[in-house]
Amino acid sequence: MRRIIFVFSLFLLLGESPIIAQYYAPDVFTPGQRLMIQATEHEYPYFLHKVQPRQTLYSIARAYGTPIPELLEYNIGLQGRGLKKDEILRIPLSANKFVTRLKDRSDRFVSVYYQVQRGQTLFHIAHRLFKIPLFDLSYNNDVSDQSISPGDRLLIGWINLDPQASSPVVVSIDEPQLPTSTPVHPYTGLPTSEISTDTPAVEERLELVEEKGAAYWNKNSRNRSGFFVLSSTIPAGTDVELFNPMSRRSVFATVVSNIPDGIYPDEIIAIISPEAAESLRVMDQKFYLHIRYLQ
């Protein structure tokens, strides 16, 4: 009887183990699978992933090598809820598991392909869209600029299926990161750390503050000129840096007023002007935004 109780208790403990949970998680990829990737000059390369039964945010993030916080940035509707079957996720290409050159093409990798668009060249695709070596793109496909046409599918690279892989096997892309250097003041053109003041004590109290969350812009606004922001947490008159993680572009703008009450959802942290949105290459009216400023 004691043995039965012990085995049952051990079963309960293992049932809650993350190792067992990972074991039962379905594979996101299958060996030999071909993935199509999307890319434009205005957006960082990304995959469109269709959620299958029993797949989790963790298993998908692990398969693509993309951190869960970054997945949430690209899919802001996922915050606070689970995945739905057949839901389409945008997943940015990550350098963690992506390679452009292999010693041997084994089953441990899935291929990543891109469909050539009108007017594109190998140089444009390699350097402007994916920032990978032109030699690798030409060698992997055995093509030249004269031999590619719109609609052709080019092999961009591979994703490593090894769950323990955390770095490229041979050659990887350089993935852009959120700028961490001190922002440049929009009016003086100098780094804010170099702007002098007559009151050193005030300068010592300044600190860099960062906010992240859903933002909004009005595509139909008649007033399209100017770089300004509405925010309920940042004082009016504050110069802020806006960063769009989708396009990897940033601009400076000025907070002019609070967000009107009762018009926008509580999750909206900022309303930005059309000119600022266009400079950030924002595609949707609701999008994910990083804001940095000194206070």
Phi and psi restraints in degrees (value plus and minus 20) as a CYANA .aco file:
   2 ARG   PHI     -84.2   -44.2
   2 ARG   PSI     -56.9   -16.9
   3 ARG   PHI     -84.4   -44.4
   3 ARG   PSI     -59.9   -19.9
   4 ILE   PHI     -84.0   -44.0
   4 ILE   PSI     -64.0   -24.0
   5 ILE   PHI     -82.7   -42.7
   5 ILE   PSI     -61.0   -21.0
   6 PHE   PHI     -83.3   -43.3
   6 PHE   PSI     -65.8   -25.8
   7 VAL   PHI     -83.9   -43.9
   7 VAL   PSI     -60.4   -20.4
   8 PHE   PHI     -84.9   -44.9
   8 PHE   PSI     -61.2   -21.2
   9 SER   PHI     -84.6   -44.6
   9 SER   PSI     -61.2   -21.2
  10 LEU   PHI     -83.2   -43.2
  10 LEU   PSI     -58.9   -18.9
  11 PHE   PHI     -81.5   -41.5
  11 PHE   PSI     -62.0   -22.0
  12 LEU   PHI     -84.0   -44.0
  12 LEU   PSI     -61.5   -21.5
  13 LEU   PHI     -85.0   -45.0
  13 LEU   PSI     -64.5   -24.5
  14 LEU   PHI     -87.9   -47.9
  14 LEU   PSI     -50.2   -10.2
  15 GLY   PHI     -83.9   -43.9
  15 GLY   PSI     -45.5    -5.5
  16 GLU   PHI    -116.3   -76.3
  16 GLU   PSI     -20.2    19.8
  17 SER   PHI     -92.4   -52.4
  17 SER   PSI     117.2   157.2
  18 PRO   PHI     -84.9   -44.9
  18 PRO   PSI     -45.7    -5.7
  19 ILE   PHI     -85.7   -45.7
  19 ILE   PSI     -64.8   -24.8
  20 ILE   PHI     -84.8   -44.8
  20 ILE   PSI     -59.3   -19.3
  21 ALA   PHI     -82.1   -42.1
  21 ALA   PSI     -59.7   -19.7
  22 GLN   PHI     -87.0   -47.0
  22 GLN   PSI     -55.2   -15.2
  23 TYR   PHI     -83.4   -43.4
  23 TYR   PSI     -59.3   -19.3
  24 TYR   PHI    -104.6   -64.6
  24 TYR   PSI     -30.8     9.2
  25 ALA   PHI     -84.9   -44.9
  25 ALA   PSI     109.8   149.8
  26 PRO   PHI     -87.7   -47.7
  26 PRO   PSI     131.4   171.4
  27 ASP   PHI     -86.5   -46.5
  27 ASP   PSI     118.4   158.4
  28 VAL   PHI    -102.3   -62.3
  28 VAL   PSI     -57.4   -17.4
  29 PHE   PHI    -135.8   -95.8
  29 PHE   PSI     142.5   182.5
  30 THR   PHI    -144.1  -104.1
  30 THR   PSI     125.7   165.7
  31 PRO   PHI     -74.9   -34.9
  31 PRO   PSI     115.8   155.8
  32 GLY   PHI      65.9   105.9
  32 GLY   PSI     -23.4    16.6
  33 GLN   PHI     -88.1   -48.1
  33 GLN   PSI     127.3   167.3
  34 ARG   PHI    -131.4   -91.4
  34 ARG   PSI     107.1   147.1
  35 LEU   PHI    -125.0   -85.0
  35 LEU   PSI     118.3   158.3
  36 MET   PHI    -118.3   -78.3
  36 MET   PSI     115.1   155.1
  37 ILE   PHI    -135.6   -95.6
  37 ILE   PSI     126.2   166.2
  38 GLN   PHI    -122.6   -82.6
  38 GLN   PSI     124.1   164.1
  39 ALA   PHI    -181.6  -141.6
  39 ALA   PSI     119.2   159.2
  40 THR   PHI    -158.3  -118.3
  40 THR   PSI     152.2   192.2
  41 GLU   PHI     -89.6   -49.6
  41 GLU   PSI     -38.1     1.9
  42 HIS   PHI    -118.1   -78.1
  42 HIS   PSI     -30.7     9.3
  43 GLU   PHI    -153.6  -113.6
  43 GLU   PSI     126.1   166.1
  44 TYR   PHI     -89.1   -49.1
  44 TYR   PSI     122.4   162.4
  45 PRO   PHI     -74.0   -34.0
  45 PRO   PSI     118.8   158.8
  46 TYR   PHI    -169.2  -129.2
  46 TYR   PSI     138.6   178.6
  47 PHE   PHI    -122.4   -82.4
  47 PHE   PSI     133.4   173.4
  48 LEU   PHI    -127.4   -87.4
  48 LEU   PSI      89.5   129.5
  49 HIS   PHI    -126.6   -86.6
  49 HIS   PSI     107.4   147.4
  50 LYS   PHI    -113.6   -73.6
  50 LYS   PSI      98.0   138.0
  51 VAL   PHI     -86.8   -46.8
  51 VAL   PSI     110.0   150.0
  52 GLN   PHI    -122.4   -82.4
  52 GLN   PSI     141.7   181.7
  53 PRO   PHI     -74.8   -34.8
  53 PRO   PSI     117.9   157.9
  54 ARG   PHI      52.1    92.1
  54 ARG   PSI     -19.5    20.5
  55 GLN   PHI     -94.9   -54.9
  55 GLN   PSI     125.1   165.1
  56 THR   PHI    -139.4   -99.4
  56 THR   PSI     145.1   185.1
  57 LEU   PHI     -80.8   -40.8
  57 LEU   PSI     -56.0   -16.0
  58 TYR   PHI     -85.9   -45.9
  58 TYR   PSI     -67.4   -27.4
  59 SER   PHI     -85.8   -45.8
  59 SER   PSI     -56.9   -16.9
  60 ILE   PHI     -88.6   -48.6
  60 ILE   PSI     -65.6   -25.6
  61 ALA   PHI     -81.0   -41.0
  61 ALA   PSI     -60.6   -20.6
  62 ARG   PHI     -87.1   -47.1
  62 ARG   PSI     -59.4   -19.4
  63 ALA   PHI     -85.7   -45.7
  63 ALA   PSI     -63.0   -23.0
  64 TYR   PHI    -104.0   -64.0
  64 TYR   PSI     -33.0     7.0
  65 GLY   PHI      55.9    95.9
  65 GLY   PSI       1.1    41.1
  66 THR   PHI    -124.8   -84.8
  66 THR   PSI     108.5   148.5
  67 PRO   PHI     -79.6   -39.6
  67 PRO   PSI     124.2   164.2
  68 ILE   PHI     -77.9   -37.9
  68 ILE   PSI     -62.8   -22.8
  69 PRO   PHI     -76.7   -36.7
  69 PRO   PSI     -55.4   -15.4
  70 GLU   PHI     -91.5   -51.5
  70 GLU   PSI     -56.1   -16.1
  71 LEU   PHI     -80.9   -40.9
  71 LEU   PSI     -60.1   -20.1
  72 LEU   PHI     -87.6   -47.6
  72 LEU   PSI     -52.0   -12.0
  73 GLU   PHI     -85.7   -45.7
  73 GLU   PSI     -58.1   -18.1
  74 TYR   PHI    -102.5   -62.5
  74 TYR   PSI     -34.5     5.5
  75 ASN   PHI    -155.5  -115.5
  75 ASN   PSI      51.5    91.5
  76 ILE   PHI     -84.0   -44.0
  76 ILE   PSI     -39.0     1.0
  77 GLY   PHI     -91.6   -51.6
  77 GLY   PSI     -30.6     9.4
  78 LEU   PHI    -100.7   -60.7
  78 LEU   PSI     -34.5     5.5
  79 GLN   PHI     -80.8   -40.8
  79 GLN   PSI     102.9   142.9
  80 GLY   PHI      62.0   102.0
  80 GLY   PSI      -7.1    32.9
  81 ARG   PHI    -168.4  -128.4
  81 ARG   PSI     148.9   188.9
  82 GLY   PHI    -109.8   -69.8
  82 GLY   PSI     156.1   196.1
  83 LEU   PHI     -99.4   -59.4
  83 LEU   PSI     132.8   172.8
  84 LYS   PHI    -135.3   -95.3
  84 LYS   PSI     123.8   163.8
  85 LYS   PHI     -79.0   -39.0
  85 LYS   PSI     116.0   156.0
  86 ASP   PHI      50.3    90.3
  86 ASP   PSI     -13.5    26.5
  87 GLU   PHI     -87.6   -47.6
  87 GLU   PSI     122.1   162.1
  88 ILE   PHI    -118.9   -78.9
  88 ILE   PSI     104.1   144.1
  89 LEU   PHI    -129.6   -89.6
  89 LEU   PSI     123.0   163.0
  90 ARG   PHI    -114.8   -74.8
  90 ARG   PSI     102.7   142.7
  91 ILE   PHI    -143.8  -103.8
  91 ILE   PSI      93.3   133.3
  92 PRO   PHI     -87.0   -47.0
  92 PRO   PSI     125.3   165.3
  93 LEU   PHI     -84.2   -44.2
  93 LEU   PSI     108.6   148.6
  94 SER   PHI    -131.9   -91.9
  94 SER   PSI     123.3   163.3
  95 ALA   PHI     -96.3   -56.3
  95 ALA   PSI     -29.7    10.3
  96 ASN   PHI     -81.6   -41.6
  96 ASN   PSI     -57.5   -17.5
  97 LYS   PHI    -146.9  -106.9
  97 LYS   PSI     -16.5    23.5
  98 PHE   PHI    -113.0   -73.0
  98 PHE   PSI     115.2   155.2
  99 VAL   PHI    -154.9  -114.9
  99 VAL   PSI     134.7   174.7
 100 THR   PHI    -133.9   -93.9
 100 THR   PSI     -19.6    20.4
 101 ARG   PHI    -168.4  -128.4
 101 ARG   PSI     114.9   154.9
 102 LEU   PHI    -144.0  -104.0
 102 LEU   PSI     126.9   166.9
 103 LYS   PHI     -95.1   -55.1
 103 LYS   PSI     -58.2   -18.2
 104 ASP   PHI    -169.6  -129.6
 104 ASP   PSI     118.9   158.9
 105 ARG   PHI    -108.0   -68.0
 105 ARG   PSI      63.5   103.5
 106 SER   PHI    -111.7   -71.7
 106 SER   PSI     158.5   198.5
 107 ASP   PHI     -95.1   -55.1
 107 ASP   PSI     -19.7    20.3
 108 ARG   PHI    -100.4   -60.4
 108 ARG   PSI     -16.7    23.3
 109 PHE   PHI    -152.3  -112.3
 109 PHE   PSI     129.8   169.8
 110 VAL   PHI    -133.4   -93.4
 110 VAL   PSI     124.9   164.9
 111 SER   PHI    -103.8   -63.8
 111 SER   PSI     124.6   164.6
 112 VAL   PHI    -135.4   -95.4
 112 VAL   PSI     102.3   142.3
 113 TYR   PHI    -139.0   -99.0
 113 TYR   PSI     131.3   171.3
 114 TYR   PHI    -148.6  -108.6
 114 TYR   PSI     117.8   157.8
 115 GLN   PHI    -111.9   -71.9
 115 GLN   PSI     102.8   142.8
 116 VAL   PHI     -84.8   -44.8
 116 VAL   PSI     116.0   156.0
 117 GLN   PHI    -123.7   -83.7
 117 GLN   PSI     144.9   184.9
 118 ARG   PHI     -80.3   -40.3
 118 ARG   PSI     114.0   154.0
 119 GLY   PHI      64.1   104.1
 119 GLY   PSI     -20.2    19.8
 120 GLN   PHI    -108.7   -68.7
 120 GLN   PSI     126.8   166.8
 121 THR   PHI    -138.3   -98.3
 121 THR   PSI     149.4   189.4
 122 LEU   PHI     -80.3   -40.3
 122 LEU   PSI     -60.9   -20.9
 123 PHE   PHI     -81.5   -41.5
 123 PHE   PSI     -65.5   -25.5
 124 HIS   PHI     -80.5   -40.5
 124 HIS   PSI     -65.9   -25.9
 125 ILE   PHI     -87.1   -47.1
 125 ILE   PSI     -64.0   -24.0
 126 ALA   PHI     -90.0   -50.0
 126 ALA   PSI     -68.8   -28.8
 127 HIS   PHI    -114.5   -74.5
 127 HIS   PSI     -54.8   -14.8
 128 ARG   PHI    -107.5   -67.5
 128 ARG   PSI     -57.3   -17.3
 129 LEU   PHI    -113.6   -73.6
 129 LEU   PSI     -66.5   -26.5
 130 PHE   PHI    -134.0   -94.0
 130 PHE   PSI     -33.1     6.9
 131 LYS   PHI      33.7    73.7
 131 LYS   PSI      31.0    71.0
 132 ILE   PHI    -139.1   -99.1
 132 ILE   PSI     141.7   181.7
 133 PRO   PHI     -81.6   -41.6
 133 PRO   PSI     111.9   151.9
 134 LEU   PHI     -81.0   -41.0
 134 LEU   PSI     -56.8   -16.8
 135 PHE   PHI     -79.7   -39.7
 135 PHE   PSI     -63.0   -23.0
 136 ASP   PHI     -82.6   -42.6
 136 ASP   PSI     -63.4   -23.4
 137 LEU   PHI     -83.4   -43.4
 137 LEU   PSI     -63.9   -23.9
 138 SER   PHI     -88.7   -48.7
 138 SER   PSI     -61.6   -21.6
 139 TYR   PHI     -87.6   -47.6
 139 TYR   PSI     -63.7   -23.7
 140 ASN   PHI     -85.5   -45.5
 140 ASN   PSI     -45.6    -5.6
 141 ASN   PHI    -130.2   -90.2
 141 ASN   PSI     -27.1    12.9
 142 ASP   PHI      33.1    73.1
 142 ASP   PSI      29.8    69.8
 143 VAL   PHI    -154.4  -114.4
 143 VAL   PSI     147.2   187.2
 144 SER   PHI    -150.3  -110.3
 144 SER   PSI     154.8   194.8
 145 ASP   PHI     -78.8   -38.8
 145 ASP   PSI     -53.1   -13.1
 146 GLN   PHI     -93.9   -53.9
 146 GLN   PSI     -34.6     5.4
 147 SER   PHI    -129.1   -89.1
 147 SER   PSI     -12.0    28.0
 148 ILE   PHI    -127.6   -87.6
 148 ILE   PSI     128.4   168.4
 149 SER   PHI    -158.8  -118.8
 149 SER   PSI     137.0   177.0
 150 PRO   PHI     -74.8   -34.8
 150 PRO   PSI     114.5   154.5
 151 GLY   PHI      79.0   119.0
 151 GLY   PSI     -38.0     2.0
 152 ASP   PHI     -85.2   -45.2
 152 ASP   PSI     127.6   167.6
 153 ARG   PHI    -126.7   -86.7
 153 ARG   PSI      99.2   139.2
 154 LEU   PHI    -123.9   -83.9
 154 LEU   PSI     118.3   158.3
 155 LEU   PHI     -96.4   -56.4
 155 LEU   PSI      94.1   134.1
 156 ILE   PHI    -106.3   -66.3
 156 ILE   PSI     -58.0   -18.0
 157 GLY   PHI     151.3   191.3
 157 GLY   PSI    -177.3  -137.3
 158 TRP   PHI    -156.9  -116.9
 158 TRP   PSI     134.7   174.7
 159 ILE   PHI    -130.4   -90.4
 159 ILE   PSI     111.1   151.1
 160 ASN   PHI     -95.0   -55.0
 160 ASN   PSI     107.3   147.3
 161 LEU   PHI    -102.5   -62.5
 161 LEU   PSI     -31.1     8.9
 162 ASP   PHI     -83.7   -43.7
 162 ASP   PSI      98.3   138.3
 163 PRO   PHI     -84.4   -44.4
 163 PRO   PSI     -39.2     0.8
 164 GLN   PHI    -110.0   -70.0
 164 GLN   PSI     -27.3    12.7
 165 ALA   PHI     -87.6   -47.6
 165 ALA   PSI     110.0   150.0
 166 SER   PHI    -151.3  -111.3
 166 SER   PSI     -18.8    21.2
 167 SER   PHI    -167.7  -127.7
 167 SER   PSI     137.3   177.3
 168 PRO   PHI     -81.6   -41.6
 168 PRO   PSI     130.4   170.4
 169 VAL   PHI     -99.2   -59.2
 169 VAL   PSI     -63.7   -23.7
 170 VAL   PHI    -148.0  -108.0
 170 VAL   PSI     -87.5   -47.5
 171 VAL   PHI    -150.4  -110.4
 171 VAL   PSI     116.5   156.5
 172 SER   PHI    -148.0  -108.0
 172 SER   PSI     144.1   184.1
 173 ILE   PHI     -96.1   -56.1
 173 ILE   PSI     140.7   180.7
 174 ASP   PHI    -112.8   -72.8
 174 ASP   PSI      88.3   128.3
 175 GLU   PHI    -103.5   -63.5
 175 GLU   PSI     104.4   144.4
 176 PRO   PHI     -81.2   -41.2
 176 PRO   PSI     124.8   164.8
 177 GLN   PHI    -139.6   -99.6
 177 GLN   PSI     137.4   177.4
 178 LEU   PHI     -80.4   -40.4
 178 LEU   PSI     105.7   145.7
 179 PRO   PHI     -74.2   -34.2
 179 PRO   PSI     114.9   154.9
 180 THR   PHI    -134.6   -94.6
 180 THR   PSI     -23.5    16.5
 181 SER   PHI     -94.5   -54.5
 181 SER   PSI     144.6   184.6
 182 THR   PHI     -83.5   -43.5
 182 THR   PSI     111.7   151.7
 183 PRO   PHI     -82.5   -42.5
 183 PRO   PSI     130.9   170.9
 184 VAL   PHI    -109.9   -69.9
 184 VAL   PSI     113.6   153.6
 185 HIS   PHI     -86.8   -46.8
 185 HIS   PSI     113.4   153.4
 186 PRO   PHI     -87.4   -47.4
 186 PRO   PSI     -40.9    -0.9
 187 TYR   PHI    -120.6   -80.6
 187 TYR   PSI     -60.9   -20.9
 188 THR   PHI    -107.2   -67.2
 188 THR   PSI     -45.0    -5.0
 189 GLY   PHI      57.5    97.5
 189 GLY   PSI     -15.2    24.8
 190 LEU   PHI    -120.4   -80.4
 190 LEU   PSI     130.4   170.4
 191 PRO   PHI     -77.6   -37.6
 191 PRO   PSI     119.3   159.3
 192 THR   PHI     -80.8   -40.8
 192 THR   PSI     -46.3    -6.3
 193 SER   PHI     -90.4   -50.4
 193 SER   PSI     -37.6     2.4
 194 GLU   PHI    -118.8   -78.8
 194 GLU   PSI     -22.8    17.2
 195 ILE   PHI     -96.1   -56.1
 195 ILE   PSI      99.9   139.9
 196 SER   PHI     -99.6   -59.6
 196 SER   PSI     140.3   180.3
 197 THR   PHI    -167.8  -127.8
 197 THR   PSI     134.0   174.0
 198 ASP   PHI    -100.1   -60.1
 198 ASP   PSI     -27.5    12.5
 199 THR   PHI    -145.1  -105.1
 199 THR   PSI      65.4   105.4
 200 PRO   PHI     -74.0   -34.0
 200 PRO   PSI     -53.2   -13.2
 201 ALA   PHI     -82.2   -42.2
 201 ALA   PSI     -56.3   -16.3
 202 VAL   PHI     -88.0   -48.0
 202 VAL   PSI     -61.0   -21.0
 203 GLU   PHI     -81.5   -41.5
 203 GLU   PSI     -57.6   -17.6
 204 GLU   PHI     -85.8   -45.8
 204 GLU   PSI     -46.1    -6.1
 205 ARG   PHI    -102.9   -62.9
 205 ARG   PSI     -32.8     7.2
 206 LEU   PHI     -89.1   -49.1
 206 LEU   PSI     117.2   157.2
 207 GLU   PHI    -159.2  -119.2
 207 GLU   PSI     132.1   172.1
 208 LEU   PHI    -103.2   -63.2
 208 LEU   PSI     104.0   144.0
 209 VAL   PHI    -133.2   -93.2
 209 VAL   PSI     120.4   160.4
 210 GLU   PHI    -148.9  -108.9
 210 GLU   PSI     114.1   154.1
 211 GLU   PHI    -143.2  -103.2
 211 GLU   PSI     123.3   163.3
 212 LYS   PHI    -153.6  -113.6
 212 LYS   PSI     119.2   159.2
 213 GLY   PHI     147.5   187.5
 213 GLY   PSI    -192.1  -152.1
 214 ALA   PHI     -94.8   -54.8
 214 ALA   PSI     117.8   157.8
 215 ALA   PHI    -148.4  -108.4
 215 ALA   PSI     152.4   192.4
 216 TYR   PHI    -166.2  -126.2
 216 TYR   PSI     128.5   168.5
 217 TRP   PHI    -163.3  -123.3
 217 TRP   PSI     131.2   171.2
 218 ASN   PHI    -117.7   -77.7
 218 ASN   PSI      86.9   126.9
 219 LYS   PHI     -85.9   -45.9
 219 LYS   PSI     -44.8    -4.8
 220 ASN   PHI    -116.6   -76.6
 220 ASN   PSI     -12.1    27.9
 221 SER   PHI     -85.0   -45.0
 221 SER   PSI     117.2   157.2
 222 ARG   PHI     -95.2   -55.2
 222 ARG   PSI     -51.5   -11.5
 223 ASN   PHI    -106.7   -66.7
 223 ASN   PSI      75.0   115.0
 224 ARG   PHI    -123.2   -83.2
 224 ARG   PSI     -25.7    14.3
 225 SER   PHI    -117.9   -77.9
 225 SER   PSI     129.1   169.1
 226 GLY   PHI      82.2   122.2
 226 GLY   PSI     128.7   168.7
 227 PHE   PHI    -128.6   -88.6
 227 PHE   PSI      77.5   117.5
 228 PHE   PHI    -159.9  -119.9
 228 PHE   PSI     143.4   183.4
 229 VAL   PHI    -158.2  -118.2
 229 VAL   PSI     124.3   164.3
 230 LEU   PHI    -125.2   -85.2
 230 LEU   PSI     110.8   150.8
 231 SER   PHI    -168.6  -128.6
 231 SER   PSI     120.7   160.7
 232 SER   PHI    -114.9   -74.9
 232 SER   PSI     -22.6    17.4
 233 THR   PHI    -135.9   -95.9
 233 THR   PSI     -38.2     1.8
 234 ILE   PHI    -127.6   -87.6
 234 ILE   PSI     110.6   150.6
 235 PRO   PHI     -80.8   -40.8
 235 PRO   PSI     124.8   164.8
 236 ALA   PHI     -80.2   -40.2
 236 ALA   PSI     121.9   161.9
 237 GLY   PHI      73.6   113.6
 237 GLY   PSI     -25.3    14.7
 238 THR   PHI    -101.1   -61.1
 238 THR   PSI     112.7   152.7
 239 ASP   PHI    -104.5   -64.5
 239 ASP   PSI     109.2   149.2
 240 VAL   PHI    -146.9  -106.9
 240 VAL   PSI     135.0   175.0
 241 GLU   PHI    -122.0   -82.0
 241 GLU   PSI     106.7   146.7
 242 LEU   PHI    -124.9   -84.9
 242 LEU   PSI     112.1   152.1
 243 PHE   PHI    -149.1  -109.1
 243 PHE   PSI     105.8   145.8
 244 ASN   PHI    -120.0   -80.0
 244 ASN   PSI      88.1   128.1
 245 PRO   PHI     -86.7   -46.7
 245 PRO   PSI     -38.0     2.0
 246 MET   PHI     -93.4   -53.4
 246 MET   PSI     -63.1   -23.1
 247 SER   PHI    -119.9   -79.9
 247 SER   PSI     -30.7     9.3
 248 ARG   PHI      41.5    81.5
 248 ARG   PSI      13.6    53.6
 249 ARG   PHI    -134.5   -94.5
 249 ARG   PSI     132.1   172.1
 250 SER   PHI    -157.0  -117.0
 250 SER   PSI     131.0   171.0
 251 VAL   PHI    -162.9  -122.9
 251 VAL   PSI     143.8   183.8
 252 PHE   PHI    -122.8   -82.8
 252 PHE   PSI     125.9   165.9
 253 ALA   PHI    -169.1  -129.1
 253 ALA   PSI     151.3   191.3
 254 THR   PHI    -139.8   -99.8
 254 THR   PSI     113.8   153.8
 255 VAL   PHI     -94.0   -54.0
 255 VAL   PSI     106.3   146.3
 256 VAL   PHI    -132.0   -92.0
 256 VAL   PSI     -40.9    -0.9
 257 SER   PHI    -188.9  -148.9
 257 SER   PSI     153.9   193.9
 258 ASN   PHI     -99.4   -59.4
 258 ASN   PSI     142.1   182.1
 259 ILE   PHI     -95.6   -55.6
 259 ILE   PSI     109.2   149.2
 260 PRO   PHI     -78.1   -38.1
 260 PRO   PSI     119.1   159.1
 261 ASP   PHI     -91.9   -51.9
 261 ASP   PSI     122.9   162.9
 262 GLY   PHI      56.5    96.5
 262 GLY   PSI     -16.3    23.7
 263 ILE   PHI    -122.4   -82.4
 263 ILE   PSI     -60.8   -20.8
 264 TYR   PHI    -133.2   -93.2
 264 TYR   PSI     134.0   174.0
 265 PRO   PHI     -79.7   -39.7
 265 PRO   PSI     135.0   175.0
 266 ASP   PHI     -83.3   -43.3
 266 ASP   PSI     -44.0    -4.0
 267 GLU   PHI     -93.7   -53.7
 267 GLU   PSI     -34.7     5.3
 268 ILE   PHI     -93.3   -53.3
 268 ILE   PSI     100.5   140.5
 269 ILE   PHI    -115.0   -75.0
 269 ILE   PSI     -37.0     3.0
 270 ALA   PHI    -179.5  -139.5
 270 ALA   PSI     128.5   168.5
 271 ILE   PHI    -135.2   -95.2
 271 ILE   PSI     104.1   144.1
 272 ILE   PHI    -132.7   -92.7
 272 ILE   PSI     136.2   176.2
 273 SER   PHI     -91.9   -51.9
 273 SER   PSI     136.5   176.5
 274 PRO   PHI     -77.0   -37.0
 274 PRO   PSI     -60.4   -20.4
 275 GLU   PHI     -85.7   -45.7
 275 GLU   PSI     -58.5   -18.5
 276 ALA   PHI     -85.5   -45.5
 276 ALA   PSI     -62.3   -22.3
 277 ALA   PHI     -83.4   -43.4
 277 ALA   PSI     -61.4   -21.4
 278 GLU   PHI     -87.7   -47.7
 278 GLU   PSI     -56.0   -16.0
 279 SER   PHI     -87.8   -47.8
 279 SER   PSI     -51.7   -11.7
 280 LEU   PHI    -101.9   -61.9
 280 LEU   PSI     -23.2    16.8
 281 ARG   PHI      39.1    79.1
 281 ARG   PSI      23.0    63.0
 282 VAL   PHI     -95.1   -55.1
 282 VAL   PSI     111.7   151.7
 283 MET   PHI    -116.5   -76.5
 283 MET   PSI     -57.9   -17.9
 284 ASP   PHI    -127.1   -87.1
 284 ASP   PSI     135.2   175.2
 285 GLN   PHI     -85.7   -45.7
 285 GLN   PSI     -56.7   -16.7
 286 LYS   PHI    -126.3   -86.3
 286 LYS   PSI     107.0   147.0
 287 PHE   PHI    -170.8  -130.8
 287 PHE   PSI     150.3   190.3
 288 TYR   PHI    -113.0   -73.0
 288 TYR   PSI     115.6   155.6
 289 LEU   PHI    -156.8  -116.8
 289 LEU   PSI     121.9   161.9
 290 HIS   PHI    -125.1   -85.1
 290 HIS   PSI     115.1   155.1
 291 ILE   PHI    -144.0  -104.0
 291 ILE   PSI     112.1   152.1
 292 ARG   PHI    -149.0  -109.0
 292 ARG   PSI     122.6   162.6
 293 TYR   PHI    -180.9  -140.9
 293 TYR   PSI     144.1   184.1
 294 LEU   PHI    -120.8   -80.8
 294 LEU   PSI     118.8   158.8
